[in-house]
C-alpha cells in the first residue's frame, strides 16, 4: 500500500472486544464525547447522550506505548481537536469527529499532564499546550503544529512536576501568572512499588484508613473484582447545556462508570451513598449487538453445540494467491480464499445456505494454540513457494506444504512457546539464507534451515525476554536485544557468543545494525573483504561463498535473460487487497482489517481487460504483418537453434553449478500439477475484490429501485449490518469504527427523522456509510465513482459468477 494512493480499511472485529486497560480520561466541553487512552496505546472515542447513555464509537491507533495524558486542543465547538501523549514521547493531534490524525511528533521526554490555554493577539486567537511530566520544566507547545515554542524552568530546586494550575487574570490577558507544583514525583511513592522494602514488609497487612491502590480491591466492595492497575477517576462539569457535574471512572477492564452529582446548596449535605448513573464496558457493548460482530472465519470455526467460534490467534495473508492462513486456539490452521470468507461475513447471498463455504483446507499438527505464522516466499523469493512455517505454544515449529497440506518437518528445539518467526536479510551467507529465525519464550533464538531440515544454531543463554532481533550480515553476526537492555552478539556460522554488553555500548550496537551497509562492502560482492573475514573467523560458510562466487555470478547472468523475457505487460507492484491481522493486546484474539487500494483495483481491472483477447481488433494490417513474418523462415530457424543451445547450457549449469534446490524444481512442478488449487473452484480474484468493495460502499436503503438493480442485474450483495469502515491519516495513524457505532448513528438519524419513527437496520446500512464524517464520505464517493466508471468501460464485466453453484447444498 502506497502512501499517496486511496486506501480504505474495513475491519472485522469478531465476538471479543479489544482489551482496553484505561490509563487516561477526558470529557469534551459539550459533554457529548468521552475520550479514553489505554496502556496498550489505543484511544477510544465514546458518545454520550444528554440522558447519560454511553456508546463506544471508534478506536484510534497511532501510539506505540501507554497513553499518559489527554487534553483538548481547541476551544470552539465546530472543530473539536484532541491531543494525546504517550510514555515514549509521542504526541498526536486528532480530530474528534472522524478520528483523523492532523499532526504528530515525538519528543525526548514523556508528558504526564497537558493543559490547553487560549489567548488573543489582536483579532486572532491562538492556542498553547502547557506540558509537564518526567522532566524539571514546563514545555509550551503550539496547539496546531505541536512545535515546542519555549520552556519554563524553575531555578530553585528543580524537580519533576506532578501538577500545575493556570490562574487567569483580566488585567494581564495571555500571561501565565502562577504555576503550583510539588517537588516530589508521585512515581516514587513507595507503597505503590512492589519491589520496595515497605511493600514487601507490609504485604497482607491492613492499613488504617487507606486502600492499597495497586494490588487488590477491598473485599467488602460489591463487585469484588481484581484490579490489574488503579482506576482513573476524573471530575468534569458542563460549560454548555446540559450542565451536568460528572464523576467518571475508567478501569482496567475497559469499563466506564459515571456518577451524576446533583445540585445542592451549601446548607444541604450530600447523601451518604451516591448511585452510579451508568456503567458500561467495551465487551458489554459488543454483547448487546444482534447479530454479534463477525470474525474473519467464524462460519468455519463454530463447533457443534457451541455458539462461540474458535479464536484466531495468528494470521498471514498471501496476496499472490489470494489466500488467508489462520492459526487457531485449538492448534489447527485454516487456509481459505480471503475475498470469499470476507463476503460470507459481511454480505448476504446464496453462500449463507452453503455448508462449509467457502472451500478451505485445515492443517492439523500443533497440539495447542498457534502463536505465529510465516510465509517466507512472500518476504523473499529465495524461499520455496510451497513452504509455510508455523509456531505454537507446544514449543514446536512446523514446515507445511501449502499446496498439498502435508507436514514436511517439525522442529522441537525450544523450551518455550514460539513468539516470533523472522526471515534473515538477503546478504547473509548461503546457508543462513535458507533459514528462518525463531524466537521462544524461554529466551532462546534458533536458526532453522528449511532446506537441511535441521537447526543450525541455537542461542539460549539470554537471562531476560527477547525484545528485538537484528542482523549484521557482513560480519556474520546475529544481534539479540533483551528487555533489561543487554545485547548479545552471536556468530551465525559457529554459534559462538561473541560478546554480551549493556549500557551505551548496547545502544550503539543496535543502532549500528540499522545503518545501511555500502554495496561495495557487501559480503557477497566484495571478495577481498569476504576472504579476510573468513580467515579471521574461520567461517566455513564464508569460504564456500568465496569458492562459488564466480560460478554463481555466471549462472545468474545466463538465467537472468530467460526470466526477463517472461511477461510482456508490466505488473503493478501494489496489491488491491491486503488482509492485516491486528490485536490491541498480546492476549487478545486476532481482528482483521481489509485494506482496499482503489488505484490498484482499477489498474488490475484494466490490466485483465487488456489481456483478454478481442477478435474484433484483428485488422488487415495485422494479417499483412503475419504474412511478412512467415517469409523470415531462415532467421526463425537460426533463433530456434540458438535457443536449443542456450537451454543445453542452462541445464548443465543447473546440474553441476547450482544448489540442490534447483533439482527440486521438477518435483515442485509435478506436485503442483497433481494438487489442485486450494479454493477448488475457478474464481476471478480481482472481480471478487471489486464485488466485495462495491457492495460495502453502496448506499443501501437510499433508493429502493437502484438497490433492486444492484442486486438482480449487477450481482452486488447487501451487507448484513452496517460495515465498520476506517480512516487512514498522516504517518500511518488509523481510526477504526467499532461495530457499536451504528447505535449512535441510528439515534442521530431517528432524531432527524420528521415522522419520528424508528429506522430499521436495512435503512441505516447505507445512511451510516455516508454519515460518519466528511472525510470518510469524500473517500467513499471518490472510490465508488472511479470504480464504477472503470467497470462501465469494461466488456463483459459482471459480479454474477457461476462458482457459487458448485458448492454442496445444505
N, C-alpha and C positions, 0 to 999 in steps of 0.2 A: 504494500500500500504506500503510495507516494504522499508526500505532504501537501502537494498542490492539487491533487485530484479530489473529487467529491466522493467522500466515503460516508455511508450511512450505517450505523450499527443497529442491530436488533438483538435483544437479549432474551434468553430462555433461562429463567431463574430456578425452576424446579420447585419441589414442595417445601424445601427447607430454606428459611430466611437466612440471609448472611449474618454472621456474627458481628455485633456492634457494641463493643465494650466502651461506653461513653466516657470520654475524658474531658470534654469541654461542652459548654452550653450557651446558647444565645437566643433571645427572642427579639424579633424586629419591632420597630416602634409602633407599627399598626396592630400588633398582637395577632397577626394573621399567619405568621410563619415562625416556626421554631427551627433552629439550626443546631445540630449536634455533631461533634467530632469524636472520633474513637481512637483507641490505642493502636489500631492497625492502619491508620492513615486515611480512612474514608470519612466523608462528610455526608450526613443525611439531612434532607430538607423535609420538614413535616408541615402540613397545612392544618391550621386551627380555625374553627368557626367561632362566631360570637357566642354560641352556646357551649363552647369549650369542647367540641368534638375534634379529635386529633386523627389525622390520617397521613401516613408516610407517602411522599410523592416521588423523590428521586434520590439517587446515591451518586456522589461526586468522587471521582478518582483523580489523584494528582500528587498526593503526598506519599513519601516513602517511609515515613516514621510517624510516631504518635502525634496527633494534633494537640498542641498545648494550649492554644487560646484562639478565640474567635471574637470578631468585633465588626460592627457596621462600618462602612466606608463611604457612606453618602447620607445626606440629610433630607433629601427630597423623597416623596412617596411615589413619584412616577418611575424613577430608576432606583432600585434597591441593590446596593452593592455590599459585598461581604468580603472581609479579609481574614485569612487563616494563616497560622504559623505552626510549624512542626518542630520536633526535637532536633532534627538535622539542620535547622536554619532556613528551611524553605518558607517562602511567603507567597501566597496566591490571592489574587483579586478575582472574585466571582460575581457573576450576575445571578441574583437570587431567582429571577423569573424563569430562566431556561437552563441555568447551570453552566453557562459558558465561562471559561477562564479568560479573563480580559488581559491580565498581566501576571507575571510570576518572576521571582528572583530567588537567589539563595545567598544568605549571609553566613559569616563565620560564627555567629552567636545564636543561641536559642532564646526565643521570647517566651515568657510566661504570662504576660499581660499586655494588652493593646487597648488604648482609648482613642476614640475619634474626636477631633476638635476642628470646628469650622469657624473661620473668621472672614471678614470682608475687607478687601483692598479696593477703595473707590466704589465701583459698581459691580465688581467681580468677587464671587465667593470662591474660596479655596479651602481645601480640607487637608488636615495633617493627622498622621497616626503617631501617637506617642507610645513607644515600645520600651518595656523593661523586662529583665529576665536574668539569666545567668551571666551577668556582666555588671560592673560597677558604674553604669551610666544610663542615661535615658536617650534613646535614639529618636530623632524626629524624622519621619518618613513621609514623603509626598503620597497622598491617598490615591492619586491617579496613576503615577508611574512606578510606585514602590521604590523610589530612589531615596537613599539616605541623604538628607539635606545637611544636618549638623547633629551634634550630640550635646547633652547637658551633663557635665561632670561635677561631682562633689569632691572638693579638695580636702574636706575634713572627714577623716575615717571612711574612705570609700569602701563599699561592700556591695554584694548582690542585693538588689532591690526587690522586696516582696510585694509592695503595694504602693500606690500613689493616688492622688486625687487632684483634680483641676478645679480651682476656685475662680469662677468668673466674676469679673468686676465691670460695672458700667463705666467707670472712669477710664480704665485702660483696656479698651477692647482689643482683642488679638494678642494680649500678652499672657504669659504663663506666670501667675502670681506666686503660687506656692505649691510645693510638692512635698508630701509627707512620706517618709519611708523608714523602714527599720533596718538595722544593721545585722539582723540575724536572718539567715536564709532558712525557709521552712523545710528544705530538703535535708537539713542537718538535725531535725528533731529526732532524738534518739529512740523513743518508743516505737517509731514507725519503721525502724531499720531492723530486720530480722537478724542481721549479723552483729548487732551491737550487744555489749555485755549486759546492759539494762534489760534488753528484750529477753535474753536467754535466762537471766536470773529471775525474772518476774513472769515468765510464761505460765499461764494457768491460774495466776492469782487475780482475784477480783480487786479492782481499784475503786476506791470510793468516789462516786460522783462522776465517773468517766467511762467512756465506751471505747474499747480498743478499735481503732479505725481501720486496720488493715486485714486482720486475720479472720475474724468471725464476727457475726452479729449476736446480740444478746438473745438468749433462748426464749425469753418471755415475750418476744415480739410475735405478732400474729402470723407473719409469713414464714418465719424460721428458715429463711433462705441463706445459704452460704454466700458470702461476698468474695469475689475474686479481687476486687480493688474497691477503695472507698467510693461511694456515690458522689456525684457532682450536684450541688444544690445552689440555686440562684433565685434572687428576688427581682421581679420586673413589675413595672406599673405602666399602664397605657397613657400615652400622651395625646392620643386621639381616641375617638369612640371606637369600641367600648372601653371605658376607663376601668379596666379590671386591675386588681392587685393580685399578682400571681406568684406563688412559690412553686418552682418547678425543680424536680429532681430526676436525674438520669443515672442509671446503674449499669453494672457490668453485663446484665442480660439484655441490654438494648431496650429497656423499659423506661418510659416517661410517665411520671406521676405528677399531677397538677393539683395544687390546693388553691382555691379562691378565697382570699382573705376579705371578710366582709367589712363594710364601712361601720366604724364605731366612734363614739365620742370619747374624749379623754376620761369622762366620769363613768363610762360604761365599760367594764372589764370584758376581755375576750373569754369565750367559753373554754373550758379546760381541754376539750377534745375538738380538734379541727378535722372534719371529714374531708377525704380526698374527693376532688371533683371528677377527675378522670384518670385512668391508668391504662396504658396500652404498650405493648411491645411489638417489635417487627414480626416475630413469629405468630403472635395472636392476630395481627392484621393479615398475614398470609393465610392462616387457618380459616378466616371468615370468608375467603373468596370461594365462589362456586361458579365454574369448576376451579379446582386447585391449579396454581401455576404449573405449567408443563416443563419437564426436563427434556433433554435432547433425545433420549431413547426410552422414555417412560413406557411406551407401548410394548417394548421388548423386555422390560425389567420388572413387571408386576408378576409376582408369583401367585399361584392359585391359593385362595383363602386369605390373601393379604391385599390391603389397599395401598400400602406404601411400596413404591418401587425400590429396587436395589440401588444404592447410592453409587454414582460415578465418582471415582477417586483419582483418575488420571486420564488424560486425553491427548491425542495428537491428530492433526488434520493433514492429509496428504493431497495438496491441490492438484498435482499432476494426474491423479487417479480419481479425484472427487470422493475419496473415502475418509470417513471419520473412524478412528480407532479409540474405543473407550474401555478403560480398565475399571472393574467394579469392585465393590466391597467384598464380594464372595470369592475373589480370585480369578474370575472369568474375564475374558477380553472379547469385546464385540466389535466386528468390522461391519460397517453399514454405509451405504451411499448417503452423503451429507445432505444433499438437497432433498432426497426422498424422505428422510427421517424428519427434517425440518418442516416439510409440507404436512406430514402427519400430525405434528404437534401444533402447528399454527393455523392450518386451514381445514375447512370442511370439504368432504368429497367422497368418492367411492372407496377410497382407501380406508375409511372408517369401518367398512364392513369386511375387510380382508383380515384373515388370520395370519399373524406372523409377518405382516407387511411393515417395512419393506424387506426384501430378501437380504439376509445377513449371514454372517458366519461367526461362530462362537469358538474361541480358543480356551482350552482348559489345561492348566499346568501348575499355576500357583495355588497353594493351599489356603492362603489368606489374602488380605487386601492387596491390590495392585497399587503401588505408590508412584511409579513413573514409567513413561513410555518414550521411546526414541525411534525415529525412522532415519537412520544415518544417511541414506542416499539423498534425502531432502536437503541435508546440510552440505554434503559434498558428493559429487558424482563418482568419487573413487570407490565408494561402497557399493556392494551388490544391492540392486533394487528389490531383491526378494526379501532382504533381511529386515526384521522388526525386532527390537530389543525391548524387554520389559523387566522391571524390578518390583519386588514385593516385600511385604513385612516378614515373609518366611525366609529372609536372608538370601534369596536366590535371584540370579539374573538369567533370563531365558532368551534364546535366539529362536525366532519363528520364521517360517517361510510364509510370507504374506499372501502368496498366490494359492498355495495348497493347504495352508493351515497346519502344516507339520511342525512339530517341535524339533529343531535341529540340534540344540545343545543346551545344557543347563549348567551354570556356574554356581558353585557353593563355596565361595572363598571368604565371605564376610561373616562377621559375628553380630550383625545388627541389620535392621531393615534398611533397604536401599532408599536413599533420599534424592540422589541426582544421577543422571546419565548424561555425559558430556562427550562431544566429538573433539578430538585433538585438532590443532590447526594444520594447514596444508603443508607447511615446510618442516614438519617433523621427519624423523627417519622413516625409511620404508616400512619397517616392522611396526612402528607406532602408528603409522597412517592407517593401518588395518585394524586398529583397536578402538574401543570406546572406554572412556574413563567412568568408573562407578564410584560413588561416594556413599558410605553407610553411616548409620547412627552410632556405630561402635568406634567412630573417629578414624576409620580406615579408608584408604583410597586404593583402587586397583585399576590396572590397565588390562583389559580383557580383549584378547585377539579373536576377532571374528573369523579370521582365515585359519589360524592354527588351532582354534578351539581350546585355548588354554589361557591362564592368567600369566602374563609375562612379568608383572611387577605388582607387589602388594605392600603398601606403606601403612603401617598400623602402630606407629609409636606416638601418635598425637594424643596429648593429655586432655584436650578440650574439643568441643564440637567444631567441625569444619564449616567455615563460612564462605570461603572463596577458593576457587581453583584457577591458577594462572599458569602460563606456559612461557618458556624461554627456549624455543626450538633450536636456535643457533648454538646454544650451549648444552643442548640435550638435558634441560632441567624442567622438572615439574615442581611448581611452587604452590604450597598449601598454606592458606591463611586461616588461623583458628580464632575462636571467639574471645580468647584472652589477649589477643594482639600478637601472639607469637607467629612466626613464619618458619616453615620447614622447606628446605630446598633438597629435592631428590633427583638423582640421576636416573633417567628413564631406562637406559640400556642395562645398567648393572644393578639397579635397585638400591644403591648405596645412599645413605643420608649424607649430603654434602655439608650442610650446616643447619643450625637452629638459632634464630636471632629474635630479639624483641626490641621494642622502643622505636627510635627514629630510624634505625637501620632496617627494621622490618618494613616500615612505611616506604622507605626508599626502594627496597627490593620490589615491593608490589607495584610502585609507580613505574619502575624501570621496565616491568613486564608489559606495561601499556604502551611503551614507546615503539614506534614503527621501526623495524629493522631495515636498513638500506638494502636495496636489491643486490648491490654488489657484494654484500657480506652474507647473502643467504646461504644456508648450509648446503643446498643442492646446486647452487650456481657458482660458487667460488671454490675451486678445487684446492687452492693453496691454504685457505683458512680451514677448509674441511679436513685436510690432511694433518695440519698442525693440531687441531682439536682431537682428532682421532688418536694420534700418537700420544698426546698428553694424558687423555683419559683412558687409553687402551680400549676404545669403544669398537667393538666388532661391527656394529651396525654402520658406523661412520666409515670404516674401512670398506665395507661392502658397497656403500654408496659411491666411494671413490672408484672402485673397480668397475661398477656398472654405469657410471655417469655417462660416458660417451655412447655406450650401447643403447641406453635409454633415450638419449638425445636423437640418435639415428632412427630408432624405432618410432619415436614420437613424430619426427618430421615426415616419415614416409606414410604414417597412418593418418596424419592430420589432414592431408589433402582429400582423403576419402570422406572424412567427417564433414569437411567444409562444403562438399557437394550436395549434402542431404538437405532437402527443403529449399525451394526457391523463394517462398514467401517469408518475409521477416516475421519472427514470433514476438508477440507482445509479452514483455517480461513480467507484467503485473497480473495477479490473479483476480478474477471477477468476484470471487467469494473466498473469504478466509474465515475459518471457524476457530476461535481462540477460547480455550478453557481458562477460567479465572476463578479465584477464591479470595475472599477477604481475610481469611484466617486459615492456617495450615490444617486445622481440624475440620474445616467445612468441606462438604462435597463440592464437586465442580459445577459451576454455572457456565453457560456457553454463550458467547457473543458472536453473532454473524455479521461480519463486516462486508458490505456490498460496495465495490468500487464501480461507480456508474460509468466512468470512462472506459474501464476495462471490459465491462459488459458490452458496451456499444462496439468497441473495437473487435471483440471476439465474434459478435454477431455479424459484423461487416466482413470479417475475415472468412468465416464459414460461407457467407453469401458469395464471396469472390471465388472460393474454391469449388463451389457447386457448378458442374458442367451445364452449359446453356446451349442447346443445339441451334437456337435462332441466331447466335452470334457468328456462325460459320459463313464466311463471305467468299466470293470468287478469288479475291487476293490471297486468302488463306490457302485455297486449293492450289494456286499457282506456286506459292512458296513450297508446298508439299511436293509438287512435281519437280521443282528445281532441286530440292534436296535429294530426290531419287537419282539424279544424274551424277551425284558425287559418290559413286559406289566405291571408287578406289580409296578415297580418303577415309571413308567409313570402315573399310576393311583394315586399313592401317591402324586406325584408332582401336579397332577391336583386338588386333594382335598385341598392341602396346598394353591394352588393359589386361589381357591374359598374363603377360609377363609381369606386370605390376602386381597382380593378385598372387602370382607364384612367389615373388619376393616377400610380400607381406605374410604369406603363410609360413615361409621359412623363418621370418622374424618372430612370429608368434610361437613357433615350435621351439626355437633354440635360444632366443634372447630375452623374451619377456617372462614374467612371473607365471606361476601355475594358475593364477586367476584367469588368464586368457584361455586356458584349457577348459575352464568351466562354462565358457560361453555357449558351446554347443549343447551341453546338458541343460543350460538355462533355457535355450530355445525350445528344446524338446518338452521341458516341463511346462513352459508357457503355452505350448500348443495343446498339451493334454488337459491342462487346467483351464476351465472357463473363467470368465470374468466373475468377480465377486457378486455383482448385482444380479447375475443370472438372467439379465434382460438387457436389451439394447435401448438406451435412452440418451437423449441429447443433453449433455451436462449444461451447456450454455443456455439452451432454451428452458430447461428446468429452473436454472438460476433466475432467468428473466421472469418466468411464470411466478415463482415464489416472491420475487421482489415487487412486481406489479400488483399482485394480489394483496400484498400487505400495504402498499401505498395508496391504492384506490380508495376514494372517499365513499365507502358503502353507506347507504341509507340516505344520501342527499338527493338522489334521483332514482326512483324505482325502475323506470324504463331502461335507463342506462345500466343499472345493476343487472337486469334480466339479459341484456345484450352481452354484457361481460361474462355472465355465467354460461349462456347457451351457445353463443356464436364465437366468443373469443377463448373460451376454455379456462377463464380465470376462476379462482375459488375464493369463497367468503371466509374470513377469519372466524375462529371460534369465539374469541374475546378480543377487545382492543389490544393491539400489538404494543409491546414495550419497546419503543424506539430509544435511541441515544443521540448524543451530540458530541462530536469531536471538535475540540478547540485548540488553542495555541499550545505548542510544546507537548502534544500528545495527551493533554488533560481531557477527561471524558466525563460526561454525565449520562447516567442510565436511569430511565424511568422505572420505578418499581411497579409491579403488577397492580398495586393498590391505587395507582394514580387515577384510574377510571372513576373511582368513587368521588374524588374531588371534582373531576370534570362533569360527572353526572349531576352533582349538586349545583354546579355553576350553570349548566345548561337548563336544568329544571327551573332554576330561579329566573332565568331569562325567557322561559317559555311563556307565551301570552296566555295559553289555555290553562296553565298551571298543572297539567297532567304529568305523570311520571314517565320518563322516557325509558324505552327498553334497551337491552344491551345491543341489539342489532342496530338500533338507531344511533347509538353513541359510538359505534365502531369507527365509522368514517369521520364523524364530527370530532372525535377525540384525537384523530391523527392530525387534524389541522387546528386544534385548539390548544396545543401545548405552549407554543411561543412563536414569535415572528421568525426567529432564526430557523427553527425546525420546519415551519410551514414553507419558508422560502426554499430550503433544501429539498423538501418533498415535491414541491411543484416543479422545480427545475428537473428533478430526476424523472418524474412522470412525463413531462413534455418531451425531453430529449430521448427517452427510451421509447415512447410511443411513436415519435417521428421516425426513429430508426426501424422499428418493426413494420411501420406502414410502407417504408421504402423497400422492404424485402419481398421476394417472391416465395409463395407457399410457406410463409411464417405462421405457425399456429401453435397454440398451447394445448391442443387436443391431441393426446397421444394414445397409441394402441397398446402400450405395455401394461396398462392397468388391467387389461382383460386376461392377462396371463397368470395372474395370481390365483391361488386356490380360494374358492369362496368358503365362507364360514358355514 
